[in-house]
Amino acid sequence: MGADAGDHGLRRLVISGLGSKGQAAAAVYSSMSRTAYNLVLHEHGPKLYDKLTEDMEDHLQEMRVSIEAAQGVLLEADTVFIHPTVDPSMCICGGARQQAAASSPRTPTSMP
C-alpha cells in the first residue's frame, strides 16, 4: 500500500467516522488507529527497528557489566563458615562440605 492510498484510506475513515455531533464511533476509531499505526510503521519501521536493536544492545551491555561486578560478591556469599563448636556431622549440608568442615572446621568452605 503506497502512502497516497494510505492517506486516502485514512481521510475516508475520518470522514465516514464522524457522526452528526462530530464524534467518531469506537469501531471506526480503532480502524483509524490501526491505519495510522501501519502508516507510521511502513514509513519508519527500519529506523524504529534499528533504534530498538541499539537500545537492547546498550541495556544488555549494562547488565553484563553489573553481572560481572556482582560475581565477586556472589562468590563471597557462597562461602560457608562453620563455628569451631559446631559438630560438622550435625550439619544438613552436603557430604563434601561436611568432610571439608570436619578436616578443618575453622577454614571457610565453598558451596558446590
N, CA, C and O atoms as a GROMACS GRO file, in nm:
protein
  448
    1MET      N    1   0.085  -0.116   0.000
    1MET     CA    2   0.000   0.000   0.000
    1MET      C    3   0.089   0.123   0.000
    1MET      O    4   0.174   0.138   0.088
    2GLY      N    5   0.072   0.212  -0.099
    2GLY     CA    6   0.152   0.333  -0.108
    2GLY      C    7   0.104   0.437  -0.009
    2GLY      O    8  -0.002   0.424   0.051
    3ALA      N    9   0.183   0.542   0.006
    3ALA     CA   10   0.149   0.648   0.101
    3ALA      C   11   0.020   0.718   0.058
    3ALA      O   12  -0.060   0.756   0.143
    4ASP      N   13   0.000   0.737  -0.076
    4ASP     CA   14  -0.121   0.802  -0.123
    4ASP      C   15  -0.244   0.720  -0.091
    4ASP      O   16  -0.346   0.774  -0.047
    5ALA      N   17  -0.237   0.589  -0.112
    5ALA     CA   18  -0.350   0.502  -0.083
    5ALA      C   19  -0.380   0.503   0.067
    5ALA      O   20  -0.496   0.504   0.107
    6GLY      N   21  -0.276   0.503   0.149
    6GLY     CA   22  -0.296   0.507   0.294
    6GLY      C   23  -0.357   0.638   0.337
    6GLY      O   24  -0.446   0.641   0.422
    7ASP      N   25  -0.309   0.751   0.279
    7ASP     CA   26  -0.365   0.882   0.312
    7ASP      C   27  -0.511   0.889   0.272
    7ASP      O   28  -0.595   0.940   0.347
    8HIS      N   29  -0.542   0.838   0.152
    8HIS     CA   30  -0.681   0.839   0.105
    8HIS      C   31  -0.769   0.754   0.196
    8HIS      O   32  -0.880   0.794   0.232
    9GLY      N   33  -0.719   0.637   0.234
    9GLY     CA   34  -0.796   0.550   0.323
    9GLY      C   35  -0.818   0.613   0.459
    9GLY      O   36  -0.927   0.600   0.516
   10LEU      N   37  -0.718   0.682   0.512
   10LEU     CA   38  -0.731   0.748   0.641
   10LEU      C   39  -0.831   0.863   0.632
   10LEU      O   40  -0.914   0.880   0.721
   11ARG      N   41  -0.822   0.942   0.523
   11ARG     CA   42  -0.918   1.052   0.504
   11ARG      C   43  -1.060   0.998   0.497
   11ARG      O   44  -1.152   1.054   0.557
   12ARG      N   45  -1.078   0.889   0.422
   12ARG     CA   46  -1.211   0.829   0.407
   12ARG      C   47  -1.264   0.782   0.543
   12ARG      O   48  -1.381   0.802   0.574
   13LEU      N   49  -1.176   0.719   0.624
   13LEU     CA   50  -1.218   0.672   0.755
   13LEU      C   51  -1.255   0.787   0.848
   13LEU      O   52  -1.352   0.777   0.924
   14VAL      N   53  -1.179   0.894   0.843
   14VAL     CA   54  -1.209   1.009   0.929
   14VAL      C   55  -1.344   1.068   0.892
   14VAL      O   56  -1.427   1.096   0.979
   15ILE      N   57  -1.367   1.088   0.764
   15ILE     CA   58  -1.492   1.149   0.719
   15ILE      C   59  -1.611   1.058   0.750
   15ILE      O   60  -1.714   1.106   0.798
   16SER      N   61  -1.597   0.927   0.722
   16SER     CA   62  -1.709   0.837   0.747
   16SER      C   63  -1.732   0.812   0.895
   16SER      O   64  -1.842   0.777   0.936
   17GLY      N   65  -1.628   0.830   0.976
   17GLY     CA   66  -1.640   0.804   1.119
   17GLY      C   67  -1.700   0.918   1.198
   17GLY      O   68  -1.733   0.901   1.315
   18LEU      N   69  -1.713   1.035   1.137
   18LEU     CA   70  -1.769   1.147   1.209
   18LEU      C   71  -1.920   1.136   1.213
   18LEU      O   72  -1.986   1.126   1.109
   19GLY      N   73  -1.974   1.136   1.331
   19GLY     CA   74  -2.119   1.129   1.347
   19GLY      C   75  -2.180   1.267   1.331
   19GLY      O   76  -2.112   1.363   1.295
   20SER      N   77  -2.309   1.277   1.358
   20SER     CA   78  -2.379   1.404   1.344
   20SER      C   79  -2.325   1.509   1.441
   20SER      O   80  -2.333   1.628   1.413
   21LYS      N   81  -2.270   1.466   1.554
   21LYS     CA   82  -2.216   1.561   1.652
   21LYS      C   83  -2.064   1.566   1.649
   21LYS      O   84  -2.002   1.624   1.738
   22GLY      N   85  -2.002   1.507   1.547
   22GLY     CA   86  -1.858   1.514   1.533
   22GLY      C   87  -1.781   1.414   1.618
   22GLY      O   88  -1.662   1.432   1.640
   23GLN      N   89  -1.845   1.309   1.665
   23GLN     CA   90  -1.777   1.208   1.746
   23GLN      C   91  -1.759   1.081   1.665
   23GLN      O   92  -1.851   1.035   1.598
   24ALA      N   93  -1.640   1.026   1.671
   24ALA     CA   94  -1.611   0.903   1.597
   24ALA      C   95  -1.662   0.783   1.674
   24ALA      O   96  -1.651   0.779   1.796
   25ALA      N   97  -1.716   0.686   1.605
   25ALA     CA   98  -1.760   0.561   1.667
   25ALA      C   99  -1.637   0.481   1.709
   25ALA      O  100  -1.530   0.496   1.649
   26ALA      N  101  -1.651   0.397   1.810
   26ALA     CA  102  -1.538   0.320   1.864
   26ALA      C  103  -1.475   0.231   1.757
   26ALA      O  104  -1.353   0.221   1.749
   27ALA      N  105  -1.557   0.165   1.676
   27ALA     CA  106  -1.504   0.074   1.574
   27ALA      C  107  -1.425   0.151   1.469
   27ALA      O  108  -1.321   0.105   1.423
   28VAL      N  109  -1.475   0.267   1.430
   28VAL     CA  110  -1.407   0.347   1.330
   28VAL      C  111  -1.278   0.404   1.388
   28VAL      O  112  -1.176   0.409   1.319
   29TYR      N  113  -1.282   0.445   1.514
   29TYR     CA  114  -1.161   0.496   1.579
   29TYR      C  115  -1.054   0.387   1.581
   29TYR      O  116  -0.936   0.414   1.555
   30SER      N  117  -1.094   0.264   1.613
   30SER     CA  118  -1.000   0.153   1.616
   30SER      C  119  -0.938   0.131   1.478
   30SER      O  120  -0.818   0.108   1.466
   31SER      N  121  -1.021   0.138   1.377
   31SER     CA  122  -0.973   0.120   1.240
   31SER      C  123  -0.879   0.233   1.200
   31SER      O  124  -0.777   0.209   1.135
   32MET      N  125  -0.912   0.357   1.238
   32MET     CA  126  -0.824   0.470   1.208
   32MET      C  127  -0.691   0.454   1.281
   32MET      O  128  -0.585   0.485   1.226
   33SER      N  129  -0.698   0.407   1.403
   33SER     CA  130  -0.576   0.388   1.482
   33SER      C  131  -0.485   0.284   1.416
   33SER      O  132  -0.364   0.306   1.406
   34ARG      N  133  -0.542   0.173   1.372
   34ARG     CA  134  -0.463   0.070   1.304
   34ARG      C  135  -0.402   0.123   1.175
   34ARG      O  136  -0.286   0.096   1.144
   35THR      N  137  -0.482   0.200   1.099
   35THR     CA  138  -0.432   0.256   0.974
   35THR      C  139  -0.316   0.351   1.000
   35THR      O  140  -0.214   0.346   0.930
   36ALA      N  141  -0.330   0.439   1.098
   36ALA     CA  142  -0.222   0.532   1.131
   36ALA      C  143  -0.098   0.457   1.177
   36ALA      O  144   0.014   0.491   1.138
   37TYR      N  145  -0.116   0.353   1.260
   37TYR     CA  146  -0.004   0.272   1.307
   37TYR      C  147   0.069   0.209   1.189
   37TYR      O  148   0.192   0.212   1.183
   38ASN      N  149  -0.007   0.152   1.096
   38ASN     CA  150   0.055   0.088   0.980
   38ASN      C  151   0.129   0.188   0.892
   38ASN      O  152   0.235   0.157   0.838
   39LEU      N  153   0.074   0.310   0.879
   39LEU     CA  154   0.142   0.414   0.801
   39LEU      C  155   0.276   0.450   0.865
   39LEU      O  156   0.377   0.460   0.797
   40VAL      N  157   0.275   0.471   0.996
   40VAL     CA  158   0.398   0.506   1.067
   40VAL      C  159   0.498   0.391   1.059
   40VAL      O  160   0.616   0.413   1.034
   41LEU      N  161   0.450   0.269   1.080
   41LEU     CA  162   0.538   0.153   1.076
   41LEU      C  163   0.598   0.136   0.936
   41LEU      O  164   0.717   0.105   0.923
   42HIS      N  165   0.515   0.155   0.833
   42HIS     CA  166   0.564   0.142   0.696
   42HIS      C  167   0.670   0.247   0.666
   42HIS      O  168   0.771   0.217   0.602
   43GLU      N  169   0.647   0.368   0.711
   43GLU     CA  170   0.739   0.479   0.683
   43GLU      C  171   0.866   0.472   0.767
   43GLU      O  172   0.976   0.497   0.717
   44HIS      N  173   0.852   0.438   0.896
   44HIS     CA  174   0.964   0.447   0.989
   44HIS      C  175   1.007   0.313   1.048
   44HIS      O  176   1.088   0.310   1.140
   45GLY      N  177   0.954   0.204   0.997
   45GLY     CA  178   0.982   0.071   1.053
   45GLY      C  179   1.130   0.038   1.066
   45GLY      O  180   1.174   0.000   1.175
   46PRO      N  181   1.210   0.053   0.960
   46PRO     CA  182   1.352   0.020   0.972
   46PRO      C  183   1.424   0.107   1.077
   46PRO      O  184   1.508   0.057   1.152
   47LYS      N  185   1.390   0.236   1.081
   47LYS     CA  186   1.454   0.325   1.178
   47LYS      C  187   1.413   0.285   1.321
   47LYS      O  188   1.497   0.284   1.412
   48LEU      N  189   1.285   0.251   1.341
   48LEU     CA  190   1.238   0.208   1.473
   48LEU      C  191   1.307   0.078   1.514
   48LEU      O  192   1.348   0.063   1.629
   49TYR      N  193   1.319  -0.016   1.420
   49TYR     CA  194   1.384  -0.144   1.450
   49TYR      C  195   1.531  -0.123   1.486
   49TYR      O  196   1.580  -0.183   1.582
   50ASP      N  197   1.600  -0.039   1.410
   50ASP     CA  198   1.742  -0.012   1.439
   50ASP      C  199   1.759   0.051   1.577
   50ASP      O  200   1.851   0.016   1.650
   51LYS      N  201   1.671   0.145   1.611
   51LYS     CA  202   1.680   0.210   1.742
   51LYS      C  203   1.651   0.110   1.854
   51LYS      O  204   1.718   0.111   1.957
   52LEU      N  205   1.552   0.024   1.834
   52LEU     CA  206   1.521  -0.079   1.934
   52LEU      C  207   1.640  -0.172   1.952
   52LEU      O  208   1.676  -0.206   2.065
   53THR      N  209   1.701  -0.214   1.843
   53THR     CA  210   1.819  -0.301   1.849
   53THR      C  211   1.933  -0.233   1.925
   53THR      O  212   1.998  -0.296   2.008
   54GLU      N  213   1.956  -0.106   1.896
   54GLU     CA  214   2.062  -0.031   1.964
   54GLU      C  215   2.033  -0.020   2.114
   54GLU      O  216   2.123  -0.039   2.197
   55ASP      N  217   1.908   0.011   2.150
   55ASP     CA  218   1.872   0.023   2.291
   55ASP      C  219   1.888  -0.110   2.365
   55ASP      O  220   1.935  -0.113   2.478
   56MET      N  221   1.848  -0.220   2.300
   56MET     CA  222   1.862  -0.352   2.363
   56MET      C  223   2.009  -0.388   2.382
   56MET      O  224   2.046  -0.442   2.486
   57GLU      N  225   2.093  -0.360   2.284
   57GLU     CA  226   2.236  -0.387   2.297
   57GLU      C  227   2.297  -0.306   2.412
   57GLU      O  228   2.377  -0.358   2.489
   58ASP      N  229   2.258  -0.179   2.423
   58ASP     CA  230   2.308  -0.095   2.533
   58ASP      C  231   2.264  -0.152   2.668
   58ASP      O  232   2.343  -0.159   2.762
   59HIS      N  233   2.137  -0.191   2.677
   59HIS     CA  234   2.085  -0.246   2.802
   59HIS      C  235   2.158  -0.375   2.840
   59HIS      O  236   2.197  -0.393   2.956
   60LEU      N  237   2.176  -0.464   2.743
   60LEU     CA  238   2.244  -0.590   2.771
   60LEU      C  239   2.390  -0.567   2.811
   60LEU      O  240   2.444  -0.640   2.895
   61GLN      N  241   2.454  -0.468   2.751
   61GLN     CA  242   2.592  -0.435   2.789
   61GLN      C  243   2.596  -0.386   2.934
   61GLN      O  244   2.685  -0.425   3.010
   62GLU      N  245   2.500  -0.302   2.973
   62GLU     CA  246   2.493  -0.254   3.112
   62GLU      C  247   2.470  -0.372   3.208
   62GLU      O  248   2.531  -0.378   3.315
   63MET      N  249   2.382  -0.463   3.170
   63MET     CA  250   2.354  -0.580   3.254
   63MET      C  251   2.479  -0.667   3.266
   63MET      O  252   2.508  -0.720   3.373
   64ARG      N  253   2.553  -0.681   3.157
   64ARG     CA  254   2.676  -0.761   3.158
   64ARG      C  255   2.776  -0.703   3.257
   64ARG      O  256   2.838  -0.777   3.334
   65VAL      N  257   2.792  -0.571   3.255
   65VAL     CA  258   2.885  -0.505   3.347
   65VAL      C  259   2.839  -0.526   3.491
   65VAL      O  260   2.921  -0.554   3.579
   66SER      N  261   2.709  -0.513   3.516
   66SER     CA  262   2.656  -0.532   3.652
   66SER      C  263   2.678  -0.675   3.700
   66SER      O  264   2.715  -0.697   3.815
   67ILE      N  265   2.654  -0.771   3.612
   67ILE     CA  266   2.671  -0.912   3.650
   67ILE      C  267   2.817  -0.942   3.677
   67ILE      O  268   2.850  -1.010   3.775
   68GLU      N  269   2.906  -0.892   3.592
   68GLU     CA  270   3.049  -0.916   3.614
   68GLU      C  271   3.095  -0.852   3.744
   68GLU      O  272   3.178  -0.910   3.815
   69ALA      N  273   3.043  -0.734   3.776
   69ALA     CA  274   3.081  -0.668   3.901
   69ALA      C  275   3.027  -0.744   4.022
   69ALA      O  276   3.090  -0.746   4.128
   70ALA      N  277   2.910  -0.806   4.006
   70ALA     CA  278   2.847  -0.876   4.118
   70ALA      C  279   2.904  -1.016   4.138
   70ALA      O  280   2.884  -1.075   4.244
   71GLN      N  281   2.975  -1.070   4.041
   71GLN     CA  282   3.025  -1.207   4.054
   71GLN      C  283   3.115  -1.223   4.175
   71GLN      O  284   3.107  -1.324   4.244
   72GLY      N  285   3.199  -1.127   4.202
   72GLY     CA  286   3.285  -1.135   4.319
   72GLY      C  287   3.204  -1.139   4.447
   72GLY      O  288   3.235  -1.215   4.538
   73VAL      N  289   3.100  -1.058   4.454
   73VAL     CA  290   3.012  -1.056   4.572
   73VAL      C  291   2.939  -1.189   4.584
   73VAL      O  292   2.923  -1.242   4.694
   74LEU      N  293   2.894  -1.243   4.472
   74LEU     CA  294   2.822  -1.370   4.476
   74LEU      C  295   2.913  -1.482   4.523
   74LEU      O  296   2.871  -1.569   4.600
   75LEU      N  297   3.037  -1.482   4.478
   75LEU     CA  298   3.131  -1.585   4.522
   75LEU      C  299   3.157  -1.573   4.671
   75LEU      O  300   3.169  -1.675   4.740
   76GLU      N  301   3.165  -1.452   4.722
   76GLU     CA  302   3.184  -1.433   4.865
   76GLU      C  303   3.062  -1.482   4.942
   76GLU      O  304   3.076  -1.536   5.052
   77ALA      N  305   2.943  -1.463   4.887
   77ALA     CA  306   2.820  -1.504   4.955
   77ALA      C  307   2.810  -1.656   4.962
   77ALA      O  308   2.740  -1.708   5.049
   78ASP      N  309   2.877  -1.728   4.873
   78ASP     CA  310   2.872  -1.874   4.874
   78ASP      C  311   2.964  -1.935   4.979
   78ASP      O  312   2.960  -2.056   5.000
   79THR      N  313   3.045  -1.856   5.044
   79THR     CA  314   3.137  -1.907   5.145
   79THR      C  315   3.060  -1.938   5.273
   79THR      O  316   2.984  -1.856   5.323
   80VAL      N  317   3.082  -2.057   5.324
   80VAL     CA  318   3.013  -2.102   5.446
   80VAL      C  319   3.115  -2.112   5.558
   80VAL      O  320   3.219  -2.177   5.543
   81PHE      N  321   3.086  -2.049   5.670
   81PHE     CA  322   3.174  -2.058   5.786
   81PHE      C  323   3.106  -2.146   5.890
   81PHE      O  324   2.990  -2.126   5.924
   82ILE      N  325   3.181  -2.244   5.940
   82ILE     CA  326   3.128  -2.332   6.044
   82ILE      C  327   3.201  -2.298   6.173
   82ILE      O  328   3.324  -2.304   6.180
   83HIS      N  329   3.125  -2.264   6.272
   83HIS     CA  330   3.183  -2.228   6.402
   83HIS      C  331   3.256  -2.348   6.460
   83HIS      O  332   3.209  -2.461   6.445
   84PRO      N  333   3.371  -2.327   6.526
   84PRO     CA  334   3.451  -2.439   6.578
   84PRO      C  335   3.376  -2.527   6.678
   84PRO      O  336   3.412  -2.643   6.698
   85THR      N  337   3.272  -2.473   6.742
   85THR     CA  338   3.199  -2.554   6.840
   85THR      C  339   3.089  -2.639   6.778
   85THR      O  340   3.026  -2.719   6.847
   86VAL      N  341   3.065  -2.622   6.648
   86VAL     CA  342   2.960  -2.698   6.580
   86VAL      C  343   3.017  -2.830   6.531
   86VAL      O  344   3.124  -2.834   6.470
   87ASP      N  345   2.945  -2.937   6.557
   87ASP     CA  346   2.985  -3.069   6.508
   87ASP      C  347   2.946  -3.078   6.361
   87ASP      O  348   2.826  -3.078   6.331
   88PRO      N  349   3.042  -3.085   6.267
   88PRO     CA  350   3.010  -3.088   6.124
   88PRO      C  351   2.918  -3.203   6.084
   88PRO      O  352   2.845  -3.192   5.986
   89SER      N  353   2.921  -3.312   6.156
   89SER     CA  354   2.835  -3.425   6.120
   89SER      C  355   2.688  -3.392   6.146
   89SER      O  356   2.600  -3.462   6.095
   90MET      N  357   2.661  -3.287   6.223
   90MET     CA  358   2.523  -3.248   6.252
   90MET      C  359   2.470  -3.148   6.149
   90MET      O  360   2.352  -3.111   6.153
   91CYS      N  361   2.555  -3.105   6.056
   91CYS     CA  362   2.513  -3.009   5.954
   91CYS      C  363   2.420  -3.076   5.854
   91CYS      O  364   2.432  -3.196   5.828
   92ILE      N  365   2.329  -3.000   5.800
   92ILE     CA  366   2.237  -3.054   5.699
   92ILE      C  367   2.287  -3.024   5.558
   92ILE      O  368   2.212  -3.034   5.461
   93CYS      N  369   2.415  -2.988   5.547
   93CYS     CA  370   2.472  -2.957   5.417
   93CYS      C  371   2.525  -3.084   5.351
   93CYS      O  372   2.521  -3.192   5.410
   94GLY      N  373   2.574  -3.070   5.229
   94GLY     CA  374   2.622  -3.184   5.152
   94GLY      C  375   2.742  -3.252   5.214
   94GLY      O  376   2.814  -3.191   5.292
   95GLY      N  377   2.764  -3.377   5.178
   95GLY     CA  378   2.871  -3.458   5.233
   95GLY      C  379   3.009  -3.401   5.208
   95GLY      O  380   3.095  -3.409   5.296
   96ALA      N  381   3.033  -3.343   5.092
   96ALA     CA  382   3.165  -3.287   5.060
   96ALA      C  383   3.197  -3.172   5.154
   96ALA      O  384   3.310  -3.160   5.201
   97ARG      N  385   3.098  -3.089   5.182
   97ARG     CA  386   3.123  -2.979   5.274
   97ARG      C  387   3.140  -3.030   5.416
   97ARG      O  388   3.217  -2.973   5.494
   98GLN      N  389   3.068  -3.136   5.451
   98GLN     CA  390   3.083  -3.194   5.586
   98GLN      C  391   3.225  -3.247   5.604
   98GLN      O  392   3.287  -3.227   5.708
   99GLN      N  393   3.276  -3.314   5.500
   99GLN     CA  394   3.411  -3.369   5.510
   99GLN      C  395   3.514  -3.257   5.518
   99GLN      O  396   3.609  -3.266   5.595
  100ALA      N  397   3.494  -3.151   5.438
  100ALA     CA  398   3.587  -3.039   5.441
  100ALA      C  399   3.581  -2.970   5.577
  100ALA      O  400   3.684  -2.930   5.631
  101ALA      N  401   3.462  -2.956   5.632
  101ALA     CA  402   3.448  -2.891   5.762
  101ALA      C  403   3.509  -2.978   5.872
  101ALA      O  404   3.567  -2.926   5.967
  102ALA      N  405   3.495  -3.109   5.858
  102ALA     CA  406   3.549  -3.199   5.960
  102ALA      C  407   3.702  -3.196   5.960
  102ALA      O  408   3.764  -3.206   6.065
  103SER      N  409   3.761  -3.181   5.842
  103SER     CA  410   3.907  -3.181   5.835
  103SER      C  411   3.966  -3.047   5.878
  103SER      O  412   4.079  -3.042   5.926
  104SER      N  413   3.890  -2.939   5.863
  104SER     CA  414   3.940  -2.807   5.901
  104SER      C  415   3.822  -2.718   5.939
  104SER      O  416   3.779  -2.637   5.857
  105PRO      N  417   3.769  -2.731   6.061
  105PRO     CA  418   3.647  -2.660   6.096
  105PRO      C  419   3.660  -2.508   6.099
  105PRO      O  420   3.558  -2.439   6.092
  106ARG      N  421   3.778  -2.454   6.107
  106ARG     CA  422   3.793  -2.308   6.113
  106ARG      C  423   3.818  -2.247   5.976
  106ARG      O  424   3.825  -2.125   5.962
  107THR      N  425   3.831  -2.329   5.875
  107THR     CA  426   3.856  -2.281   5.740
  107THR      C  427   3.724  -2.272   5.667
  107THR      O  428   3.645  -2.366   5.670
  108PRO      N  429   3.697  -2.160   5.600
  108PRO     CA  430   3.572  -2.150   5.525
  108PRO      C  431   3.572  -2.248   5.409
  108PRO      O  432   3.675  -2.273   5.348
  109THR      N  433   3.456  -2.301   5.380
  109THR     CA  434   3.441  -2.391   5.266
  109THR      C  435   3.347  -2.326   5.167
  109THR      O  436   3.260  -2.248   5.206
  110SER      N  437   3.364  -2.358   5.042
  110SER     CA  438   3.277  -2.302   4.939
  110SER      C  439   3.169  -2.401   4.905
  110SER      O  440   3.189  -2.522   4.908
  111MET      N  441   3.052  -2.346   4.872
  111MET     CA  442   2.941  -2.431   4.832
  111MET      C  443   2.970  -2.486   4.693
  111MET      O  444   3.036  -2.419   4.614
  112PRO      N  445   2.924  -2.605   4.662
  112PRO     CA  446   2.948  -2.661   4.529
  112PRO      C  447   2.872  -2.586   4.423
  112PRO      O  448   2.881  -2.620   4.305
   0.00000   0.00000   0.00000
